[in-house]
């Protein structure tokens, strides 16, 4: 079955630094990838997504990179702020039987120190 | 403010009792989902509905049932609660049942004693 995992469960950075959160996936058929941010007591909040026909996508202060060769996904946050402190999840679907269904990784805790 | 409303926000329930978690969205999204979130396991899909009148099983459907009588509402029922169903439950929706972002509510924290 498909699994999605994270290399690092926790990440601590200083305010103003850039943050990189990594995610590995196992299903080579995965064709849609998404990052969520979850603050304490809240539901996951959509950050950015990318489809398998792209290898990079940028948003406001965030960039997602996709390396299909090694089945790796990363989220880069520029000029990290204390408000970025949260748990970050990657999730993926594929075009097969799990089309439209997200499989989530376990999450990375990002802590930003002032 | 448009979005997903879940109720109750938290509940403590005796084992063996029946419980329905409510979820309402006002975005007119066709697809809706229920997830449970447990520490160390991330979010796991329980049931989904790709449009009103249809439902499907996710990764962990046992012990749960859903219905989708209309576009806006997607209740999740635990017919006879067991302690292993202690979790935080999130409802989500998306415009279509396809590869696109799902929008989440703020969850129901459920404790089964």
Interface residues (C-beta under 8 A of the other chain):
Chain A: X4 X31 X32 X34 X36 X41 X42 X43 X44 X45 X46 X49 X51 X89 X91 X93 X95 X99 X100 X101 X102 X103 X104 X105 X106 X107
Chain B: X4 X31 X40 X41 X42 X43 X44 X45 X48 X50 X58 X59 X90 X92 X94 X97 X98 X99 X100 X101 X102 X103 X104 X105 X106 X107
